[in-house]
């Protein structure tokens, strides 16, 4: 893989609009195709009431992807949680890892109470680091 000197990591949360299996399937298919093309990796943790997504890749490609997400009517109330430069990827092996809430750490009532507004960037990143380690362990022979 080509060395990226402007590696950016962006994590956002949004509310799904019209969430169902086919909509999620389309989002994942679109994300994987575009991400492979643009050198972006990441993960999407989802439930019927929330998407939590990490994107990582070249800064200009992350900015363009996030701009598309902001315009996408399948996402409502998009809120950026982390936007930082990093030296390495958490999800280097996944164009878009899908985690259907198996690793979710916050309950619906905690989300409604604003837990993510109080969470530190480190706590939010840790959710994805844990997910990455679990995914690596699950995929090893």
PyMOL commands that set and color helices and strands:
alter all, ss='L'
color gray80, all
select helices_A, chain A and resi 21-38+59-71+108-112+115-118+121-139
alter helices_A, ss='H'
color red, helices_A
select strands_A, chain A and resi 7-16+41-47+50-58+75-85+97-99
alter strands_A, ss='S'
color yellow, strands_A
deselect
rebuild
show_as cartoon
